[in-house]
């Protein structure tokens, strides 16, 4: 049996945080975008990122998370 693997990538932009989960280096299985940038505090941004990673990790533990 081939082990399924996933990675999570986050793009923290000036106005939006975008997140994607890629399975087996081929398929996007989850994606999300949240308002960010100068409109929210750093602590709120950290909470947003942590929550997104937790949600995306619910089905399996990713091999990596990149910012």
Order of alpha helices (4+ residues) and beta strands (2+ residues): beta-beta-beta-alpha-beta
